[in-house]
Amino acid sequence: MYFDWRTWGIWAIGFTILVVWILVPIKEFKKMLKKRKEGTKNN
């Protein structure tokens, strides 16, 4: 069985970009929710 390093490397880079592209907005959304909750507690 031949393991094509180039194809798997490109696929791995794409998968990493996809994971980062999903996780970063989730973290930012959680920060926004946290700030919104803190703002409602003060008022």
C-alpha positions, 0 to 999 in steps of 0.5 A: 500500500502506497501512502501519499504524503502530499495528499494526506498533508494537504488534507490534514492542513485543510482539516486543521483550518476547518477545525480552527474556523469552527472553534474560534467563532464558538469561543468569541460567541461564548465571550459575547454571551458572558459579557451580556450576562454580566451586563444584565446582572449590573442593571 
